[in-house]
Amino acid sequence: HCAVWPSASSERVEHLFAALAAALKVNGFTRFIVAGGETSSIVSQTLGVEAFHIGPTISPGVPWVRDTPQPLSLALKSGNFGEIQFFARAQQEFRHD
């Protein structure tokens, strides 16, 4: 049995999602929906995002953003707010992108 502090657990999960996003990018994925402020930050850094073009709003306070110059689209939602249907709406908006 190994005890892990909550902050260490959070960091592990954030890095897991960042590694997953990097692997998906290598395999041709260009659209990402990410929830959680810290997770959004580490995923963006791992994907090499340097600047965003702000696109249409998915939900109040959450627009689609496009990386410049990479062909990546992201929805970066803070973990402390959002509608229940956020993820379904984000996926639907992706189809219109």
C-alpha atoms as an extended CHARMM CRD file, in Angstrom:
* protein
*
        97  EXT
         1         1  HSD       CA              0.0000000000        0.0000000000        0.0000000000  PROA      1               0.0000000000
         2         2  CYS       CA              1.3980000000        3.3810000000       -0.9880000000  PROA      2               0.0000000000
         3         3  ALA       CA             -0.0340000000        6.6720000000        0.2400000000  PROA      3               0.0000000000
         4         4  VAL       CA             -0.1970000000        9.4610000000       -2.3290000000  PROA      4               0.0000000000
         5         5  TRP       CA             -0.9210000000       13.0490000000       -1.3540000000  PROA      5               0.0000000000
         6         6  PRO       CA             -3.8760000000       14.6380000000       -3.1850000000  PROA      6               0.0000000000
         7         7  SER       CA             -1.6420000000       17.1940000000       -4.9250000000  PROA      7               0.0000000000
         8         8  ALA       CA              0.6620000000       14.4360000000       -6.1760000000  PROA      8               0.0000000000
         9         9  SER       CA             -2.3640000000       12.4930000000       -7.4300000000  PROA      9               0.0000000000
        10        10  SER       CA             -3.6390000000       15.5720000000       -9.2660000000  PROA      10              0.0000000000
        11        11  GLU       CA             -0.2680000000       16.1080000000      -10.9220000000  PROA      11              0.0000000000
        12        12  ARG       CA             -0.1570000000       12.4890000000      -12.0470000000  PROA      12              0.0000000000
        13        13  VAL       CA             -3.6120000000       12.7470000000      -13.5980000000  PROA      13              0.0000000000
        14        14  GLU       CA             -2.7230000000       16.0400000000      -15.3200000000  PROA      14              0.0000000000
        15        15  HSD       CA              0.4570000000       14.5350000000      -16.7730000000  PROA      15              0.0000000000
        16        16  LEU       CA             -1.4440000000       11.4160000000      -17.8390000000  PROA      16              0.0000000000
        17        17  PHE       CA             -3.9090000000       13.5400000000      -19.8230000000  PROA      17              0.0000000000
        18        18  ALA       CA             -1.0460000000       15.5820000000      -21.2910000000  PROA      18              0.0000000000
        19        19  ALA       CA              0.7120000000       12.4020000000      -22.4300000000  PROA      19              0.0000000000
        20        20  LEU       CA             -2.5500000000       11.0980000000      -23.8870000000  PROA      20              0.0000000000
        21        21  ALA       CA             -3.0840000000       14.3530000000      -25.8100000000  PROA      21              0.0000000000
        22        22  ALA       CA              0.4930000000       14.2210000000      -27.1380000000  PROA      22              0.0000000000
        23        23  ALA       CA              0.0070000000       10.6270000000      -28.3140000000  PROA      23              0.0000000000
        24        24  LEU       CA             -3.2780000000       11.5410000000      -29.9820000000  PROA      24              0.0000000000
        25        25  LYS       CA             -1.6300000000       14.5070000000      -31.7330000000  PROA      25              0.0000000000
        26        26  VAL       CA              1.1560000000       12.2550000000      -33.0600000000  PROA      26              0.0000000000
        27        27  ASN       CA             -1.5680000000        9.9910000000      -34.4470000000  PROA      27              0.0000000000
        28        28  GLY       CA             -3.3070000000       12.8010000000      -36.3310000000  PROA      28              0.0000000000
        29        29  PHE       CA             -5.8790000000       14.0930000000      -33.8590000000  PROA      29              0.0000000000
        30        30  THR       CA             -6.3110000000       17.8610000000      -34.0590000000  PROA      30              0.0000000000
        31        31  ARG       CA             -9.3190000000       18.5780000000      -31.8100000000  PROA      31              0.0000000000
        32        32  PHE       CA             -9.2460000000       18.4070000000      -28.0370000000  PROA      32              0.0000000000
        33        33  ILE       CA            -11.7950000000       19.0600000000      -25.2850000000  PROA      33              0.0000000000
        34        34  VAL       CA            -10.0270000000       19.5530000000      -21.9590000000  PROA      34              0.0000000000
        35        35  ALA       CA            -11.5880000000       20.1770000000      -18.5460000000  PROA      35              0.0000000000
        36        36  GLY       CA             -9.7770000000       21.5570000000      -15.5270000000  PROA      36              0.0000000000
        37        37  GLY       CA             -7.6360000000       24.6660000000      -15.3800000000  PROA      37              0.0000000000
        38        38  GLU       CA             -4.3590000000       22.9730000000      -14.4500000000  PROA      38              0.0000000000
        39        39  THR       CA             -5.0270000000       20.1180000000      -16.8680000000  PROA      39              0.0000000000
        40        40  SER       CA             -5.7810000000       22.6050000000      -19.6720000000  PROA      40              0.0000000000
        41        41  SER       CA             -2.5080000000       24.3820000000      -18.9600000000  PROA      41              0.0000000000
        42        42  ILE       CA             -0.3180000000       21.2730000000      -18.9920000000  PROA      42              0.0000000000
        43        43  VAL       CA             -2.0810000000       19.8320000000      -22.0620000000  PROA      43              0.0000000000
        44        44  SER       CA             -1.6220000000       23.1260000000      -23.9600000000  PROA      44              0.0000000000
        45        45  GLN       CA              2.0640000000       23.2470000000      -23.0150000000  PROA      45              0.0000000000
        46        46  THR       CA              2.6020000000       19.6160000000      -23.9730000000  PROA      46              0.0000000000
        47        47  LEU       CA              0.9280000000       20.1500000000      -27.3550000000  PROA      47              0.0000000000
        48        48  GLY       CA              3.2650000000       23.1000000000      -27.9780000000  PROA      48              0.0000000000
        49        49  VAL       CA              0.5100000000       25.7040000000      -28.1370000000  PROA      49              0.0000000000
        50        50  GLU       CA              1.9940000000       29.2040000000      -28.2760000000  PROA      50              0.0000000000
        51        51  ALA       CA             -0.9080000000       31.4730000000      -29.2360000000  PROA      51              0.0000000000
        52        52  PHE       CA             -4.6560000000       31.1770000000      -29.7180000000  PROA      52              0.0000000000
        53        53  HSD       CA             -7.1760000000       32.5240000000      -32.1700000000  PROA      53              0.0000000000
        54        54  ILE       CA            -10.4480000000       32.7510000000      -30.2300000000  PROA      54              0.0000000000
        55        55  GLY       CA            -13.3800000000       31.1780000000      -32.0290000000  PROA      55              0.0000000000
        56        56  PRO       CA            -17.0850000000       30.7380000000      -31.3390000000  PROA      56              0.0000000000
        57        57  THR       CA            -18.4440000000       30.3270000000      -27.8220000000  PROA      57              0.0000000000
        58        58  ILE       CA            -19.4270000000       26.8130000000      -26.7810000000  PROA      58              0.0000000000
        59        59  SER       CA            -20.6680000000       27.7700000000      -23.3370000000  PROA      59              0.0000000000
        60        60  PRO       CA            -20.4630000000       31.0330000000      -21.3480000000  PROA      60              0.0000000000
        61        61  GLY       CA            -16.7600000000       31.6970000000      -20.7890000000  PROA      61              0.0000000000
        62        62  VAL       CA            -15.5920000000       28.7900000000      -22.9550000000  PROA      62              0.0000000000
        63        63  PRO       CA            -14.8270000000       29.4550000000      -26.6240000000  PROA      63              0.0000000000
        64        64  TRP       CA            -13.2380000000       27.1680000000      -29.1550000000  PROA      64              0.0000000000
        65        65  VAL       CA             -9.6660000000       28.2580000000      -29.6630000000  PROA      65              0.0000000000
        66        66  ARG       CA             -7.2950000000       27.4790000000      -32.5010000000  PROA      66              0.0000000000
        67        67  ASP       CA             -3.5790000000       27.3060000000      -32.1200000000  PROA      67              0.0000000000
        68        68  THR       CA             -1.4860000000       29.4500000000      -34.4010000000  PROA      68              0.0000000000
        69        69  PRO       CA              0.2360000000       28.1700000000      -36.5000000000  PROA      69              0.0000000000
        70        70  GLN       CA             -0.5660000000       24.5020000000      -35.7080000000  PROA      70              0.0000000000
        71        71  PRO       CA             -3.8560000000       23.0610000000      -36.9860000000  PROA      71              0.0000000000
        72        72  LEU       CA             -5.1660000000       22.3650000000      -33.4660000000  PROA      72              0.0000000000
        73        73  SER       CA             -8.5890000000       23.2770000000      -32.0790000000  PROA      73              0.0000000000
        74        74  LEU       CA             -9.2060000000       23.1620000000      -28.3450000000  PROA      74              0.0000000000
        75        75  ALA       CA            -11.9520000000       23.7490000000      -25.8290000000  PROA      75              0.0000000000
        76        76  LEU       CA            -10.3260000000       24.5620000000      -22.4800000000  PROA      76              0.0000000000
        77        77  LYS       CA            -12.8710000000       24.5750000000      -19.6680000000  PROA      77              0.0000000000
        78        78  SER       CA            -12.0580000000       25.4630000000      -16.0930000000  PROA      78              0.0000000000
        79        79  GLY       CA            -13.1710000000       22.7620000000      -13.6980000000  PROA      79              0.0000000000
        80        80  ASN       CA            -15.2600000000       24.9930000000      -11.4610000000  PROA      80              0.0000000000
        81        81  PHE       CA            -18.0700000000       26.0060000000      -13.8020000000  PROA      81              0.0000000000
        82        82  GLY       CA            -20.0080000000       24.9660000000      -16.8540000000  PROA      82              0.0000000000
        83        83  GLU       CA            -23.2810000000       23.5370000000      -17.9800000000  PROA      83              0.0000000000
        84        84  ILE       CA            -24.1960000000       19.8910000000      -17.5040000000  PROA      84              0.0000000000
        85        85  GLN       CA            -24.3720000000       19.4750000000      -21.2880000000  PROA      85              0.0000000000
        86        86  PHE       CA            -20.9770000000       21.1270000000      -21.9190000000  PROA      86              0.0000000000
        87        87  PHE       CA            -19.1980000000       18.0830000000      -23.3460000000  PROA      87              0.0000000000
        88        88  ALA       CA            -22.1090000000       17.1210000000      -25.6100000000  PROA      88              0.0000000000
        89        89  ARG       CA            -22.3500000000       20.7140000000      -26.8410000000  PROA      89              0.0000000000
        90        90  ALA       CA            -18.5880000000       20.9080000000      -27.4300000000  PROA      90              0.0000000000
        91        91  GLN       CA            -18.6540000000       17.7120000000      -29.4980000000  PROA      91              0.0000000000
        92        92  GLN       CA            -21.5980000000       19.0300000000      -31.4890000000  PROA      92              0.0000000000
        93        93  GLU       CA            -19.7740000000       22.3080000000      -32.1640000000  PROA      93              0.0000000000
        94        94  PHE       CA            -16.7410000000       20.3300000000      -33.3470000000  PROA      94              0.0000000000
        95        95  ARG       CA            -18.8600000000       18.8790000000      -36.1150000000  PROA      95              0.0000000000
        96        96  HSD       CA            -19.5180000000       22.3930000000      -37.3960000000  PROA      96              0.0000000000
        97        97  ASP       CA            -15.8510000000       23.4100000000      -37.2030000000  PROA      97              0.0000000000
